[in-house]
């Protein structure tokens, strides 16, 4: 059953809306973009970019205060038990300035860099992931970030001081029947004089229950004097007609204030519109360019904690006369956790520092960090539970009740699982990154595969594509990865040799680009339907980016004299593990079950295999698959509760 308010759009219209929201130009270099084109531009990330010393001092000073607060004022067990963050905890974070970590000091914020903002999120998230989600939703995608980039000076003066110290913000895009397909957005904002009138229902509004300010995406109808389109607005949560109809409950992040918000004839001043009409999706996607780094940052914190628990437990627990860490089956899991945590931190810190410098375009790097961090974070949590055995499946409260250390390993897995869905599911991230990865090809050959292109335009596109590929393809045949002395600075005396891993990465990047070209030649316009192939292409790119970041970070730590030898060992271990995954992914590009899977799916959808479902009881309740989101007045009490 479909929500009555959902718009019906064609596949082509949906693609056009998504394409129009993309940043079309590449004004700055991108390491990841070049990687997908077969060009291993190590010079873009090595030597590792360094932060400003003053920014480091400011960031470290805040981290010291935040660490003390997390240790003494955050009761993670209470939040998990009561499924609510105590108001006094949030107020304490407000007093600390945590709401304004990314807001400029002239507006009352702390003015932290992206690097230290992410370190702070990792720290808070390790104390309780729901708190990390609250701070991230407020600053990474809530009011501060869109206004920083697209807001007017009047909007910044009005809202940023509030967001820095007192007011919590939220971002409202998703609707009951609209997720990653914004062309079907149903919430409307109808112009009326110097105001807009909002009507609609928003789902999964993180922070929505307690927010004071909302960034709302709504569709403005096209009319005389109004371009129309999906548009962003700052809305006061206490405005008449705004109703929080319920607070949602989830498998993890039990303290998260996530709700359903209804707008019924809510008047929003035109002065609160962010950017021009029709720019809403572009604003959202641009905001996420750096906003997505918050999730992998918290995955780094989770990895660090998982490594600590795995180390302490595997030394204490003995089986067959020796600590379980000494058994190869368990040791391999510990090695994976340690090496992957090192690589995740390398990816996040490198991407964050590049964001701070604003010298490179990091839209693909940030998306890869989100994709890779969320997937690997879940694997780390799962492996920790396996290492802990039955105790990993047992709750911390139950462990404490029978006199053992209250280790919330199972909570970690539940809390991290949403990251594979938050801010773009893994499947959507594959498609988003793949689109950017093939952008150079589409810019020269897109008209060749577009069925609506005229013959004349196809001829001109063929000439343009021929010239591009005549220059590009020969460069994919050979490169530095085939020279034994390449990247020699990554083979210092007395350390593991990482130069071989970088040579492998360079060769693999060229192979990745050749594979993409072969696929486009083979499938042409059907390429976009080959989501299995595109997902593997992206996963290979993510592994190569992580390997590069790990090696560059190891060399940075070596030159700084900061655990250099150990960093080289971890980078070497990660690269060896990653290379196994990359080789497997390359093999699966052309040898896979994609065609068979499509046939099975067709059979499942048609009911051919319905007999296989017999012999069980469906414990699901009654009701529609998608709730009715018809605009209109609220039918429940308002659950909105601002925290003061």
N, C-alpha and C positions, 0 to 999 in steps of 0.2 A: 504493500500500500504506500503511495507517495503522498507526501504532505501537499495539501491543496495549493499552498502559496508558492511552491517551487516553479521556476520558469522552465519551459521546455525549449532547448536549443539544439541545433544540429552539431554534429562532431566538428564540422568545419568552422562554425561560429565559435565553438569553445576554443579551438586551436587559435583562431584569430585574436580572441580576447587575451589568451595567455601570451601570444607572441607580441602583442602590442604593449604588454606590461614589462617585457624584457628590456634591459639596457641594451641598446642596439650597437653601441660603439665600444671600441677598446682603445681608450686614450692612453692607457698606461700598460707596461708589460705585465705579463702573467706567467709565472713559472709553470703552473698547472696547465694552462692553455697551450703553452709551447710543448709541454710533455706529451699531450694528446696528439700534437702534430708531428711527433717524432723528433723534437728538438730538445735535447737535455741541457737546459740553460742553467747550469749550476751557479754561474756568476750572479744570477738573480737572488740567490739565497745564501751564497758563501763568498766571503766570510759572513757569519751569522750577524744580522742587523742587531745593533746594540741600543739600549734605552738611554735616555738622557739621565745623567747622574742625579739631578734635582728630582726628576720623576721617580727614580728609584728610592731616594730618601723619603719622599712623601708617601710612596706606596708601602715601604717597609714599616714606617711609623704607624700607618693605619692597620696593617696586618698584625702588628704586635698587639694593638688594642683589641682588634677583632678576635684574635686567638684567645685572649684572656676572657672576653665576653662569652665566646663559644664554650669554653671550658667550665665557666662558673654559672652562666645564666641560661643556657639552653639545656633543657631536659628532653632529650630525644625519646626516651622511653615513655614519658608522659604524653608527648605529642602523638606517638603511635597508639598509646592506650586510649586516649580521649578523642582521637581523630580531630584534633584542633590545636592550633598554635596559640598559646596563652597571649592575651592582649599585652601583658607586661613584657613579654619577650619581644613582640613587634615594636612596642614603644621604646624598649631599650635599644633596639637597632636604629630606630629613628633618631634617638639622642646621640648615638654614635656617628650618625651621618651616613649610614649604610644605604638609605634611600637615594642619596645623591652621589654615589660613587663615581658615576660617569658624567655628572652634570658640572659644568664649568663653575669655578669658584666665584665668578662675578654674579652668579645666581644663587649662591649659598651652598653649592655642592662641593665635593672634595676634589674634583678634577683629576681623578685617577686615570692612568693610561688603560688601554684595553688589556695589556699584560697583567696589571695589578688588579683590575676589575675581575678578570678570570681567576686569578689566584685567590681572591676573596670569595668568589662563588664556590670554588673547589673546597675551601676551608669551611664555609657555612654549610655547604651541601654534605660534607662529611659528618657534621654534627647532626643535621637532619635535612634530608633532601627536599622536604616540603618547603622549608625556609629558603633553600636555594632557588626553588621554583618561584616562590613569591618575589624575591629580589630580582630574579632574571626577567620574569614577565613584566615587572614594573619598569625596568630600565632598558632591557634589550629590545623589547617590542612594544612596550607601553608608550605613554605620552612623551617622555624625554627624548627618545631617539628620533622619532619622526619630526619633532619640532626642531631638534638640533640641525637637521639637514634641510627641511622643507618649510619650517615655520617662519612667520613674519617676526620682526623684532617685537611688535606689540604682543604677539602670542607668547614669545619666549619670556618677556617681562611679566606677563600675567600668570603663566602656568609653571615655569621652571622653578621659581623659588618655592612654590607649594610642593612640587614633586621632590625637591631636594631634602625637605625636612619633615613634612607632615602628611602629605596626601599620597595615597597609594593609587597607582594607575593600572589599567588593564587594556588589552587589545581584543576587539570583537570583530571577527571576520566570519567564522564558521557558523552555519545554520543547520537545523535538523536534517535537511536534505541537500546541503551544500558543503562540501569539504574542499578538496583540491581542484574543484572545477568551478571557479568563481564566476564563469559566464552565466550560471544559473542563480546567482545571488538574488534574493527576493526582497530583502529589506529596502525600503524606498525612502528617499529624502526629497520631498516635493517643495520646490521654491514657493515662497509666499512672502512677497515684499522683501524685507531685509532679514528674513529668517528662512529656515528649511523645516519642514514637518516630517519627522521620522516615524515610520511604522514598520514593525517586523519583530522577529524573534531570533536571538542569537544563542547558540549552544556552546558548551565547554568554554565558558568565559573565565579563564584562569585569573584569579584575584577579583573576579566580578562581584562576589558576595560582599567583599569588604572595600572595594575600590571607591575612591572619591572622584576620580576622573577617568573617562573612557575614550579610547580611540575607536571609533565606529566606522566600519565600511558599509556604505549604503549606495543604492543605485538612484541617481538623479535622472528623471525622465527628460528626454530631449524636448526642448520647446523654444519658443522665440526668446532669444537672448541667453539661452542656456545650452551649452554644448552637451551636457548630460554625461552619463557614464558612471562607473563605480568611483566613488569619491570618499575621501577621509574627513572625519569631523572629530573635534574634541567636544565631548558631551559631559556635562555635570551629572554624576550618578544620582544626585539628589533632586534632579529636575523632575517636574511634574510629568507623569506618564511613564517614567522608568521604573520597572518592577523586576526585582530578582525573584523569580517564581519558585526556584528550588536550589538547593545546594547538592551537587552530585557527589556520589561516593564511588571510590575506585579500588582496584586490587592493591595498588600501592599509593605512595604519596598521601597517606591518610590525613595529613593536616592541611592539604591544599584547599583553598577557598575557591572552588570552581563551580560555576552555576549556570542557570538558564536565565537569560535577561530578555524581558519584553519591552518594546517601545510602542507606546500608543499615543499618537498625535503629540509627540515630544517636539517642542519648538527649540531649535538650535540657531543661535545668531549666525548670520553669514560670515561674520568676523572669526568664527570658530572653525571654519573650513580650512583644512590643511592643503595648501597648494590649489591648483585649478580643478574645476570639475573634470572628471574622467581620469584623474591621475592617481586614484586611490591604490590600485594594484601595483603601479610602479613604485609608489611610496612604500608599500608593504614589502615588496621584493628588495628594494634598496636598503630598507631598514634591516632586513634579514641578512644582508651581506656580511655584516659583522655580528648581528644579533645571534646568528646560529652558533657562534663560537662559545656561547654560554653553556650549551648542553655538553659538548665534549670536554669543556673545562671541568664540569662536575663529574664526568666520567673519569677524568684523571684523578680527582680526589677519591673516587670510589676504588680505583685501581690501587692507589697508594695504601688505602686502608685494607683492602683485600690482601695485598702483599704482606702487610704487617701481621695480620691474623694467620695467614698461611705459614709464615715463618715461625711464629711463636707456637702455633698448634703442632706443626710438623716436627718440631724439636721435642715437644713434651709428649706426644703420642707415640708409643712404641708398638710394633707388631713383629712377631717372629725374631725378637732379640735385637732390633735396631729401630731408630726413629723412622717414621713412615717416609720422611723426606729422602731417606737413603734407598728406598725402593723406586726403581726406575719409572714405574707407572705413575706414581705420585710426583716424583721429581720432575717429570716432563710437564706436568700441570703447573708446578711452581715456577719452572723456567719460563713457561708461556706467560704467566701473570707478570713476572718481573720484567721480561723483555718487552712485552706489549705496553705495560704502564710507562716504561721509559720512552717508547716510541710515541705514545699518545701525548705525553707531556711535550715531546719535541715538536709534534705537529701543532699543538695548540699554542705553544710559546712562539714558534716561528710565525704562524699565521697572525697571531696577535701583535707581534712586533712589527710585522709588515703593515698591518692595519694602522698602527700608531704612526709609522713613518709616512703613510699615504703615498709611497713612491710606486707601489705596484697595485694592480687591480687584483683583489683577492676573492672575487666572487666565487670562483671555482674552488680555491683553496679552502674557504670557509665552509662551502657545501661538502667538500670531501672530508673535512674535519668532523662535521656533524655526522655524516654517513658512517665513517670509519669508527669514530668514537662511540657512537650509540651501539653499533654492532659488536665491537670488541668489548665494550663495557659489559654487555649482557653475557658474553662468553666468559669473561673474567669472573663475574658473579656466579655463574653456573659451575665453573671449575672450583671455585672456593667451596661451594656447597658439597661438591663431590669429595673434595679433600677432607672436609669436616665429617663426611659420612652422615649417620643418623642425626648427629648434632647439628648438621647444616640444615636439615629439614625441620628441626625443632625451633620453636620461637624462643626469643631471648627471655621472655617472661617465664616460660616453662623451664628453661635451663636454670634460671635464678631460683625458681621455686624448689628445685631439688638440689640446690647447693653448688651449682657450677657457674662458671663465668657466663654472664649474659651477653653472648655474641649474636647480634642480629643479622646473621648471614642470609637467612631466607628473606628477611625484609629488604636487604640490598637488592636481591634479584627482583622482587616485586616493585621496588621503587625505580629501578633502572629500566624496566621493561617498556615503560611509556616513551622513553627516548627514541625508540625505533619508530614511533608514530608522531610525537610532538614535532611541530614546526616543519612538517614535510615527512611523510613516512619514507621508509627505505625505498619502497617501490617508486614513489614520486621523486625522491632524490636521484634515483638512477636515471629517470627520464629527464629531469631538470639538468643534471650534469651532462648527460649525453647530448642534449640539445646544444649546450655551450661548447662541448668538445667537438662537435661537427659544424660549428658555426662557420668556420673558414671554408668548408666544403660547400655549405648551402649558399654562402655569399657569392661563390663563383659558378656553382652548378645547380642552384636551387630551381631556376626556371626550366632546366632540362627535365626535372622530375615532377614539375607542377602540371597536372592535367589541364589546368585552365590557361596555361601560357600559349600564346599564338605561335605559329610556325616561325614567323620572323624573329620573335623574341627568343625562341629556342635556338635558332641559328646563331644569333649573337651570343647567347649563353654558351653554346658549344665552343665558339672561338675563344671566349674568355676562359672557360674551363681548360681548354687545351693548352693555352699559354701558361696557366697556373701550374697544371700537373707536369708540364714539360720541365719546369724549373724545380718543382717540389719532389717528385718521385725519385730522381737520381740521387738526391741527398739522403734517401732512406736506405741506400745500399750499404754504405760504410760510414764509420764514425770512430770517435776516440775510444769507444768501448771495445774495439778490436786491437788496440795498441797496448801492449803489456805494461808500459810505464805511465799510462794515463792516470791522473788523480793521485800521483805519488805522495802528495802532502798528507794523504789519509793512510799512509803506511809508515808512521814514525817508528824509530827504533825503540824496542822494548814494549810495544803495544801490539794488539791485534791488527791485522791488515784489513782495513775497510775499503781499500782502493778497488779490490776485485768486485765488491758489491756495487760500487758506483759504475764500474765498467758494465756490469750486468744490467744495471738500471738504464744506462744509455742505450745498450743493445735492445733491451726490452721496449723502450720507448719507440724506437724505430719500428720494431716488429708490431707494436700496438697500432701505430699509424698506418702501416701497410695493411693490417687486418681490417681496419676501419674502411680504408679505400676499397679493398676487395669486396667487402660487404656492400658498400654503396654501389659498386659496379654491378654486383649480382642482383641486389634487391631493388635498387633505385627508389621509386616512390613508396615501395612497401617496407622500406627500412624502418620507418617509425612503428610498424607493427611488430617488429622483431625485438620485443622487450627483453627476452631472455638473453639474446646476444648483446644488446646495449648494456644490460645490467652487468654482464661479465666484463665488457670493455671498461666500464666505470670502475668496477672492483679492482681490475688490474691497475688502472691509473691511481686509485687510492693507495694500493700497496706500494707502488713506485714512489709516490709522494711521501709516504711514511718512511720508507727506506732512506730516501734522500734527507729528510728532516732528522732522522735518527743519527745518520753519519755526521751531518753538519753540527748537530748539538754535541755529539761526542768530541768532535774536534774543538769546539768552543770550550768545553769543560777542560779539555787537555791543556789548551793554551792558557787558561785561567788558573791552572793548577788545582782545580776543584774536582777531585775524584776522577781524573782523566782516564787512568788505567781501567777503573771499574766501568766507566761510561763506554769505553771502547769495547769491553767485554759484552756489555748489554746490547750495544748497537750491533755487534757481530752476531750475537745470538738471535736478535730480532730479524736481521737481514737473512740469516739462514732459514729461519722459520717462514719468513715472508716469501722467499724465493720458491719454496715448495708450493705455497699457495698460488703464486703467480704461474708457475709451470702448469699446475693443474687447471687453472682458469684458461690459459691459452689452449690447452687441449680440448676443453669443453666448449670453446668458441665454435668448433666445427663438428665435434663428436658429442652429441647430447640427445636428450629425449624431447626436445621442444615440439617437434611435429606430433609425436605420439601423445604428448601431454595435451595438445590442442584437441585431438580426437577424443580423448577420454573426457575432457572438460565438456565438449559438445554433448557427449552421451550423458554425463551427469546432469547437465542443464535440461536436457529433453526428458529426463526421467528413465532413461534406459537402464540405469543401475539402481533404481529405487528399491528393488528387491534386497539389495545389500544392506539397507537400513533397517530391515526387520529384526525383531528379537531384542529390542531395547525399549526403554521408557524415556520419553522426552520430558525432562523436568522443567522446561521453560513455561513461563506463565502465558496468559492470554494477552492480546493487545496487538496493535499494528507494529510493523517493523520500524516505521519511522513516525514519530509523533506529529500530530497535527500542529502546524505552525502558522495557521491562518491569522493574519493581523487582526487586532481588536483589543478591547480593554482587558486588563488583567483579571484572571479568575481565581487568584489565590492571594494570600497575604504577602506583603513585601518583606522578603527575608534579608534585605540589605542592612548591613550593620557596620557603619564606619568605625574605625578604631581610633580612639582619642585618649 
